[in-house]
Amino acid sequence: MSEAPSIKDIFAKVAEFTEAQEAIEGGYYPYFLPLDENEGTEVDYQGHRLIMCGSNNYLGLTTHPKVREAAIEAIRKYGTSNTGSRFLNGTLRLHKELEEELADFVGKEAALVFSTGYQTNLGTIQAMVNREDVVVLDRADHASIVDGALLSQGRILRFKHNDMNDLERVLSRIEPSRGRMVVVDGIYSMDGDIAPLPEMIAICRRYNARLMVDDAHSMGVLGPQGNGTAAHFGVTEGVDLIMSTFSKSFASLGGFIAGDADVVQYIQHFGRSMIFSASIPAANAAAARAALRIMKEEPERRERLWTIARRVKQELTAMGYDTGTSETPIIPIIIGDHMKTIFVWKRLFEEGVFVNPVLPPAVPPNKSLLRTSYMATHTDEQIDRVLEAYYKVGKETGVI
C-alpha cells in the first residue's frame, strides 16, 4: 500500500529564507533600523549621530514650525482618526479644501486624496484599466505602479527605460480596439533621472494613449513652484493624470491623483483602495496643506536644494564615483556587487553618514547602489562632512 503524498506547508519558504538573519548575526543588516531621534538632516541610532542622506524630505518641511502647528491644531479640532473611508463617513471639509488647492497647484480641474501614495497608484490604475485594456510601463517604474497594473487585470506591456523609440514600438503593436494608458515616473526614485515628457506626449497622442505621471519625487523639486514634471517642461495639458504622495516634500502621509473632473469622479467611485481604506487623519491633511503653501511661499528652499544637489553631483563625479544618469537631488552611487555595496554602506554609517543600500531585485543584477538624496535644510558644514566621508570611504574600499 503506497504512502499518501506529503502535503506542502505554505510556510516552508520561511525556513529557506536565511539571508536577513545571517546579515543580522554578521552585523551588516542595513534595514529596519529603529532611529531614536530624527531631526530632518540628522538622526540618532543607539547614540550614534548621523547626517541623513537617505531621506525623501527634500524641502526639509517635516520640522517646519507651520507644518507642525497645522498638524497639532488639526488634532485638537478633529481628533486622531476619521474612523471610516472617504466613501462613507471619513471625508472632512479639510480633505476637500486640500484637494482644491492641489488641483490648482498642478494645473488640473480636480484632485482626489488617498490614504497613501501606494494606494493612489493602485486605485487609479485599477480603476482606469480593465481586462480589455493595455497599461504600458517604463521598465524602471515604481513597484506601486507595477502592482496597480497587476491589480487592474489588464494586459501589461513594458518599454526600455526612457527609450521613446521603444515606447513607440510597443504602442504601435497594440490592437486599435484596446484602450491604452502609459504610466511613468516623473523623477525615477533610484536613478534620479527625469521622464522626457514632451517626446512622450507626442507619441501618446499619435496612438491615442492616455498618460499618467507619478510625481512622488518631483513635487517640491521640479517646476516653477515645485509643481511637478509636467510644469517643469510646460506640458501640463498633455498629461492626463498627475499623481503624487505626501510622504516626501509634503512632509506627511497620503497621496493624490489629479486630472479632469469627470475622470477624478470616476476614480473616486471605482478605485478599490479609495473605497475600502480609512481616510487620512486630519493631522496628515493639515500638514500636507501647510507644506503646499510653504512650497509656494518659500521658493528659496527649492533653490537651496538644487544648489546642494549640483555640488554633490559634481564632486562625486570628480572623485570618480559612478552616479549614472542622475539629474536631480536623488544621486545614486553605483557600485555593482551587492556585498561590496553593503560594506561601503556600513563604513559610511560608521563615519556618520546615513545612506540607503539598494540591492536586486529593486535594481537590476550587478547594479547594486547606494541611494543618496539631499535636503534644502542641509548646511554647508554637513555637506562638507558628507563629502569628506564619501572620499575617505571610497578610497579605503577601492570604489574610487
MARPA-391726 format. One line per field, with one value per residue (C-alpha): x, y, z. Coordinates in pm, 1 decimal, padded with zeros to 6 digits. Each point is the difference from the previous one (the first is absolute). Example, Ala and Ser with C-alpha at 12.3 -4.5 7.8 and 13.67 -1.06 7.14 Angstrom:
<markes>
X = 01230.0 00137.0
Y = -00450.0 00344.0
Z = 00780.0 -00066.0
</markes>
This chain:
<markes>
X = 00000.0 00159.5 00049.0 -00215.3 00192.9 00122.5 -00190.9 00216.0 00008.5 -00045.6 00239.7 00283.9 00139.5 00057.2 00263.0 00171.2 00038.4 00321.1 00167.5 -00148.0 00088.6 00349.9 00047.3 -00135.7 00233.7 00288.8 -00063.0 -00063.7 -00380.6 -00089.3 -00381.2 -00270.1 00245.0 -00201.4 00102.1 -00015.1 -00019.1 -00064.0 00052.5 -00006.6 00363.3 00132.7 -00112.9 00102.6 00044.3 00100.6 00194.5 00167.7 -00066.9 -00027.0 -00063.5 -00305.3 00067.4 -00265.6 -00325.7 -00264.5 -00057.2 00124.4 -00111.2 00060.8 -00360.4 -00057.9 00139.9 -00138.5 -00187.1 -00303.7 -00032.1 00028.5 -00250.8 -00248.9 00007.2 -00035.3 -00295.3 -00171.6 00029.4 -00149.6 -00294.2 -00062.3 00175.0 00244.1 -00207.4 -00305.1 -00090.8 -00143.5 00059.2 -00027.0 -00289.9 -00213.5 00062.3 00370.6 -00004.3 00066.8 -00036.9 00376.0 00049.4 -00207.1 00182.4 00333.6 -00115.4 -00101.6 00339.2 00187.1 -00194.1 00076.4 00367.0 00051.1 -00226.8 -00284.3 -00377.0 -00024.2 00200.6 -00076.0 00188.6 00078.4 00136.5 00350.3 00189.5 00014.7 -00378.2 -00033.6 00176.4 -00182.7 -00344.6 00053.4 00151.3 -00243.6 -00296.1 00110.2 00139.3 -00236.3 00050.4 -00029.2 00242.4 00379.3 00220.4 00347.8 00276.6 00357.4 00224.8 00124.0 -00347.8 -00060.4 -00135.8 -00332.2 -00057.6 00079.9 -00231.8 -00279.0 00039.9 -00017.4 -00310.3 -00170.6 00010.3 00070.4 00276.0 00339.9 00268.0 00334.0 00248.8 00370.0 00070.7 -00051.4 00035.2 -00256.5 00067.1 -00084.3 -00312.7 -00119.6 00079.7 -00211.7 -00295.1 00000.7 -00061.2 -00308.6 -00329.1 -00211.7 -00293.2 00189.4 00018.2 00353.0 00158.4 00369.9 00118.2 00344.0 00186.9 00082.7 00327.2 00118.6 00058.8 00322.6 00179.4 -00113.7 -00066.2 -00305.3 -00262.3 00014.7 -00362.6 -00010.8 00110.5 -00217.9 -00311.4 00050.5 00025.0 -00302.7 -00212.1 00093.4 -00136.2 -00289.1 00162.5 -00073.0 00300.5 00031.7 00306.8 00103.9 00150.0 00080.0 00360.9 -00070.8 -00235.2 00194.5 00299.9 -00091.4 -00213.6 -00026.4 -00166.6 00113.8 -00319.6 00140.6 00145.9 -00273.6 00034.0 00379.2 -00033.0 -00302.9 -00216.4 -00267.6 -00281.4 00160.8 00003.5 -00337.4 00060.5 00252.0 00063.4 00209.3 00050.4 00007.6 00284.0 00279.5 00000.1 -00348.1 00136.2 -00300.0 -00167.4 -00251.0 -00019.7 -00209.5 -00098.6 -00091.2 -00162.1 -00322.7 -00294.0 -00199.7 00300.5 00074.6 -00365.6 00015.4 00311.2 -00175.0 -00277.1 00204.0 00339.5 -00006.1 00288.0 -00199.2 -00331.9 00129.7 00256.7 -00041.7 00069.1 00314.3 -00033.5 -00054.1 00354.4 00146.1 -00227.8 00077.1 00374.3 -00007.6 -00203.7 00245.6 00292.4 -00168.7 -00031.4 00364.9 00108.7 -00165.9 00106.0 00363.4 00157.8 00341.2 -00030.3 -00015.8 00286.5 00210.8 -00082.8 00125.7 00315.3 00085.0 -00092.1 00219.3 00294.7 -00024.8 -00044.5 00299.8 00228.0 -00099.6 00071.3 00335.9 00090.4 -00062.1 -00335.1 -00250.4 -00318.3 -00174.5 -00251.1 -00109.4 -00110.1 -00186.6 00059.9 -00020.4 00360.7 00082.3 00348.3 00010.7 00232.0 -00124.1 00087.0 -00261.3 00233.7 00242.6 -00294.9 -00094.8 00359.6 00025.8 -00337.6 00126.6 00319.5 -00191.4 -00235.7 00299.5 00127.1 -00331.3 -00178.4 -00337.4 -00064.8 -00218.3 00145.9 -00219.9 00046.6 -00167.3 -00286.3 -00060.4 00273.2 00126.7 00257.9 00354.9 -00131.1 -00015.5 00029.0 -00011.9 -00300.6 00090.5 -00232.8 00025.1 -00206.6 -00032.1 00077.0 00342.2 00262.6 00323.0 00190.1 -00207.6 00058.5 00373.3 00005.3 -00201.6 00231.1 00303.8 -00150.6 -00080.5 00359.5 00153.5 -00217.5 00020.2 00378.9 00013.5 -00229.7 00139.9 -00326.9 00181.7
Y = 00000.0 00329.6 00283.5 00308.4 00287.8 00260.6 00327.0 00305.6 00253.2 00352.9 00119.1 -00215.0 00304.5 00166.4 -00256.4 00046.9 00374.8 00038.1 00308.5 00255.7 -00195.0 -00065.3 00372.6 00084.2 -00248.2 00124.0 00361.6 00129.9 00006.2 00346.8 00005.1 00076.6 00191.7 00150.8 00364.7 00154.5 00352.9 00160.9 00372.5 00003.5 00042.9 -00204.1 -00318.7 -00195.3 -00378.4 -00153.3 00312.3 00021.1 00335.2 -00006.7 00250.0 -00119.7 -00037.2 -00259.0 00183.1 00123.9 00307.3 00214.0 00339.9 -00082.7 00079.4 -00276.6 00229.7 00329.3 00181.7 00072.3 -00363.9 -00122.6 00253.5 -00080.3 -00368.0 00075.5 00234.5 -00259.4 -00260.2 00244.9 00064.0 -00339.7 -00258.0 -00264.9 -00199.7 00026.0 -00366.8 -00058.3 00006.8 00307.3 -00175.9 -00013.7 00205.8 00087.6 00312.0 00331.5 00347.2 00017.2 -00280.7 00185.1 00328.0 -00177.3 -00163.2 00336.2 00151.1 -00300.7 00010.1 00368.1 -00059.4 -00258.8 00169.8 -00252.7 00025.4 -00232.2 -00209.8 -00292.1 -00081.2 -00362.5 -00145.3 -00067.6 00058.9 -00375.3 -00023.1 00293.9 -00192.5 -00322.5 00159.8 00223.4 -00259.7 -00270.9 00232.4 00124.1 -00321.2 -00292.5 -00353.0 00108.4 00291.0 00026.2 00178.4 00091.4 00042.1 00123.4 -00285.6 00219.6 00089.0 -00009.9 -00321.6 00167.5 00066.4 -00361.2 -00123.7 00229.4 -00143.4 -00354.1 00083.3 00143.3 -00338.7 00181.5 -00102.0 00132.7 00105.6 00163.2 00214.9 00062.8 00267.2 00349.6 -00143.4 00179.4 -00213.0 -00308.0 00165.5 00068.0 -00357.3 -00134.3 00232.7 -00065.7 -00370.8 00035.6 -00089.4 00310.3 -00151.7 00015.8 00304.8 00084.8 00200.9 00077.9 00039.7 00137.7 00160.8 00369.7 -00042.3 -00359.1 -00087.8 -00198.7 00159.7 00358.4 00067.8 00167.6 -00136.4 00180.7 00110.5 00220.7 -00287.1 -00244.8 00213.8 00023.8 -00379.8 -00058.7 00234.8 -00185.7 -00321.9 00145.5 -00111.9 00176.2 00104.3 -00019.0 00140.3 -00100.7 00317.7 -00143.3 00121.2 00301.9 00205.8 00271.0 -00076.5 00065.8 00273.9 00378.7 -00043.7 -00352.7 -00108.9 -00299.4 -00141.8 00113.7 00358.7 -00031.2 -00069.7 00227.1 -00290.1 -00027.2 -00015.4 -00302.6 -00209.5 -00156.0 -00104.0 00135.2 -00200.6 00075.5 -00102.6 00199.2 -00202.2 00195.0 00377.2 00030.3 -00116.5 -00217.1 -00327.1 -00052.6 00055.6 00153.0 -00032.6 00303.5 00030.9 00090.8 00021.1 -00280.2 -00234.2 00072.4 -00060.7 -00335.1 -00101.6 00112.5 -00255.6 -00289.3 00016.7 -00288.3 00130.9 00322.8 -00162.1 -00265.4 00199.1 00245.7 00361.4 00178.5 00162.9 00373.7 00051.1 -00149.4 00203.9 00321.4 -00066.2 -00061.9 00314.8 00207.2 -00149.7 00083.2 00364.1 00014.7 -00144.4 00296.9 00262.4 -00103.7 -00068.8 00049.9 -00350.2 -00156.2 00218.1 -00110.9 -00364.8 00030.9 00182.0 -00290.6 -00264.1 00155.0 00026.6 -00360.2 -00137.0 00197.7 -00102.0 -00368.0 -00011.6 00172.7 -00257.3 -00277.6 -00135.3 -00135.3 00204.4 -00129.3 00221.9 00201.3 00358.6 00071.4 -00001.1 -00380.6 -00099.3 -00372.4 -00131.2 -00305.2 -00271.4 -00318.5 -00287.2 -00028.4 -00105.7 00280.3 00239.3 -00116.9 00037.8 00357.3 00080.0 -00131.6 00204.7 00317.9 -00076.8 -00029.6 00333.2 00163.2 00007.5 -00169.8 -00120.1 -00278.5 -00320.5 -00125.0 -00356.5 -00223.5 -00045.7 00369.9 00070.8 -00216.1 -00273.3 00133.1 00353.5 00017.3 00357.8 00242.8 00226.1 00344.2 00301.3 00349.5 00262.7 00374.4 00015.1 -00166.3 00251.0 00061.2 -00144.3 -00320.1 -00038.2 00057.3 -00284.3 -00227.7 00057.6 -00062.2 -00332.3 -00094.8 00067.3 -00180.9 -00310.1 -00007.6 -00003.8 -00244.2 -00252.0 00044.5 00126.5 00313.2
Z = 00000.0 -00112.5 00243.1 -00036.4 -00159.9 00245.0 -00006.3 -00050.1 00283.6 -00132.8 00273.4 -00141.9 -00179.0 00337.6 00099.2 -00336.6 00048.2 00200.3 -00148.0 00239.3 00315.7 -00129.2 -00059.0 00345.7 00165.5 -00214.5 00100.9 -00350.7 -00023.7 -00136.7 00021.1 00257.8 00219.6 00288.7 00023.6 00345.8 -00133.1 -00337.0 -00039.1 -00377.8 -00102.7 00292.9 00170.1 00307.4 00006.8 00331.9 00093.5 -00342.1 -00168.1 -00379.6 -00278.3 -00189.2 -00372.4 -00068.7 00066.6 -00244.1 00216.8 -00289.8 00128.7 00365.9 00092.8 00256.1 00267.5 -00133.6 00281.4 -00219.6 -00102.6 00356.6 00130.4 -00275.3 00094.8 00370.4 -00056.4 -00219.2 00275.7 00246.7 -00231.0 -00159.1 00219.7 -00116.1 -00250.7 -00224.4 00063.6 -00343.1 -00373.7 -00219.3 -00172.2 00315.2 00314.2 -00032.4 -00219.2 00172.6 -00142.3 00055.5 -00255.7 -00258.7 00056.5 -00034.9 -00323.3 -00146.5 00085.5 -00141.9 -00327.4 -00038.5 00084.1 -00273.9 -00253.8 -00013.4 00049.8 00299.5 00242.6 00227.9 00321.1 00086.7 00323.4 -00140.6 -00321.0 -00057.3 00023.4 -00239.9 -00274.0 00080.8 -00002.2 -00300.5 -00235.0 00111.6 -00059.7 -00342.8 -00152.2 -00054.7 -00133.9 -00361.9 00043.3 -00012.1 00252.9 -00124.5 00257.2 -00001.0 00114.9 00285.4 00131.2 00374.7 00151.9 00083.6 -00371.1 -00084.9 00276.1 -00120.1 -00347.7 00135.8 00203.1 -00308.5 -00174.6 -00326.1 -00237.9 00113.7 -00248.1 00078.3 -00187.1 00057.4 00256.9 -00145.0 -00353.1 -00215.2 -00306.5 00203.2 00141.5 -00354.8 -00101.0 00289.1 -00063.3 -00374.1 00057.6 00220.1 -00168.4 -00078.0 00190.8 00329.3 00222.5 00106.5 00281.1 00044.1 00360.6 00088.2 00284.3 -00032.1 00189.4 00034.7 00361.9 -00042.4 -00296.8 00061.2 -00368.2 -00153.1 -00241.2 -00338.1 00007.6 -00313.0 -00225.3 00190.7 -00039.8 -00376.9 -00026.5 00224.7 -00212.5 -00319.3 00147.6 00205.1 00325.7 00329.1 00209.4 00379.7 00177.8 00352.4 00147.2 00343.0 -00019.1 -00220.4 00217.8 00177.7 -00222.4 -00365.7 -00152.2 00043.6 00340.7 00070.5 -00175.3 -00180.8 -00317.9 -00237.8 00125.7 -00026.4 -00373.7 -00048.4 -00123.1 00269.2 -00256.1 -00162.6 00318.1 00078.4 00361.3 00250.5 00313.5 00306.4 00358.2 00323.7 00153.9 -00166.7 -00057.8 00151.3 00338.4 00080.7 -00100.1 -00279.9 -00373.3 -00276.4 -00363.8 -00210.7 -00342.4 -00174.6 00241.6 -00160.9 00000.6 00366.2 00088.1 -00179.4 00196.8 00317.5 -00062.4 -00140.3 00172.2 00246.4 00210.9 00043.6 00083.0 00236.6 00201.9 00284.2 -00091.8 00110.5 00342.8 00015.4 00129.8 -00318.9 -00224.9 00188.2 -00007.1 -00376.1 -00053.2 00203.4 -00191.0 -00329.8 00100.1 00108.6 -00336.6 -00167.6 00255.3 00051.4 -00343.1 00155.6 00149.6 -00344.5 -00121.2 00296.7 -00068.5 -00357.5 00107.6 00230.4 -00260.1 -00269.6 00238.4 00119.6 -00353.2 -00126.2 00286.8 -00003.5 -00372.6 00051.8 00266.7 -00250.6 00119.3 -00251.8 00050.8 -00310.4 -00177.6 00303.7 -00065.4 00325.7 00379.7 -00015.5 -00068.5 -00009.2 00070.0 -00224.6 00128.9 -00168.1 00233.0 00273.8 00282.9 -00079.2 -00000.2 00348.6 00117.2 -00132.3 00160.3 00334.8 -00015.1 -00083.9 00288.3 00231.9 -00134.4 00090.9 -00338.4 -00049.2 -00357.0 -00139.9 -00148.6 -00285.0 -00122.7 -00262.5 -00071.2 00076.9 -00256.9 -00289.6 00071.3 00044.3 00046.9 00378.6 00116.7 00286.5 -00042.5 00128.6 00010.1 00139.8 00179.3 -00025.0 00372.9 -00019.2 00107.4 -00190.8 00294.8 -00011.6 -00374.0 00055.6 00254.0 -00227.7 -00296.5 00217.0 00107.9 -00359.8 -00102.4 00298.7 -00029.7 -00378.9 00008.3 00288.5 -00173.8 -00349.8 -00143.6 -00122.1
</markes>
